[in-house]
Amino acid sequence: MQRLFVYGTLEFPIIVKKLLGKTLAGEPARLNGYERYLLVNRAYPGIISQPGAGVDGVLYLGITPKYLKRLDRYEDTIYERRRVQVTDSRGQPVAAWAYVIPPQRQRELSNQPWDRNTFMQTQLKRFLTIRCR
């Protein structure tokens, strides 16, 4: 079993349940050295390496290889799954997977930060019907 750090649409348990058929155990976590931006013409974010920055998200535990395969299919081809070190809710550093925008795809990011509450209020319902069938 592995850990997965998420910082966007996968923070929403309803999306995870639609994709994996179950709700995962998760806890708040932070990924230092990265920044989160909206992707151009999309409702969801990507992260890039940025010294001094940090991204808050959720650390899911108990990620099986089967779940990783499903999540790899769900994530846009713009991302690469990468090992990162996050700080868990107890302040401890832990290794986890995260979906990161590689340098050669960074032009596909906007300069707008992604906001979880705005997504939830304006995009979540539509996103569930389009991306999570």
N, C-alpha and C positions, 0 to 999 in steps of 0.2 A: 504494500500500500504506500502511496505517495501523497504529497501535499500539492495543492494548486492555489496560487495567489491570483485573485480576480479583482478587477478594478472598474468594471463597466456593467454591461447587461447581465453578466453571470453573477453579479451581486444579488440579483433578484431570485429568491427561492422558487417562484412560480416558473421562471424560465428554466432553471436547472431541473426542476421536476418534469417539465415537458420534454426536455432533452434526454434525461437519464432514467426517467420513470420513478425517481425517488428524490427526496430532499436530503441534502448532505449536511453533516455537522460542520459548522464553520465558526470562525471567531474573527474579530477585528484584527487587522494587521497593517503594517506600513512597509512600503518598499522605498528605501532611500536611494537617491541618485537617479531618479527617473521623473519625468513629467508627463501628464496626461492631456491630450488634445482631441478634439473632434476630428474624425476623418472627413475629408471634403465630400459634400453631398450625401452624408450618411448620418444616422442618428446615434451612432455609437463611437467610442473612443479608441485610441491606440496610445501606447506609451513609448517614449524614447528615452535614451540615456541623457541625463542632464545633471551635471554635478551641482550639488547644493539643493536640489529639488527633492520632493518626496510625494508619494502617492498613497493615499489611504484606500483600503479595500478590505476584502474578506479572504481569509485563509481557510480553504476547505481541506479537511483531513479525510483519510480513507479513500483516496483516489486510486482506482484499480486500472490496470492496462486497458480493460474494456471501456471504462469511462473516458480515458484519454483518447482512445480511437474515436469515440463519438464526438468528443469536444474538438478534436482536430478537424473533423468534417464540418462541424458547426462554424468554427472560426474561419473567417475570410482568408483567402490565400495570401493576403497582404501580411499576415502575421507569421512569425516563427516562434515555436515553443522553445523557451530557453530556461536554463537553471538560473535562479536568482537566490539571493539571501534576503529574507524579510525579517522584520521584528514582529514577534507574535504579541498577543494581548498581555503576556507576563513580562514583556520587555526582553525576551530571549531571541537571539538570532537563530533562524531555522532555514534550511534549504527547501525550496519549492520550485515548481514549474510556474512560468508566466508566459502569456502570449505578448510578444514584443514586436514593434515595427522595426525591421532591420534597416540599416543606413540607406540601402539602395531604394527603399520604398518610402522614405520620409517625406518626399514631395507630396504624398497623398494625404498628409495631415494638414489641417487648417491651423490657424494661429489662435483658435478659440478653445478655451478650456471646456471640458465636458462637465456638466452638472447633473448629478444623480437625481435630484428633486425635479429639475426641469424635464428630464427624460421620463420620470415616473408620471408626471402630470400631463405631458403633452405627447409622448411617443409610445409608452409601454403597451397600451391596448392594441394599437396598430401593429407594433413590432411582434407581439404574440401571434397575431393572425398571419403575418407575412413570413417571418423568419423561423417561427417555431411550430410549423405544421407537422 
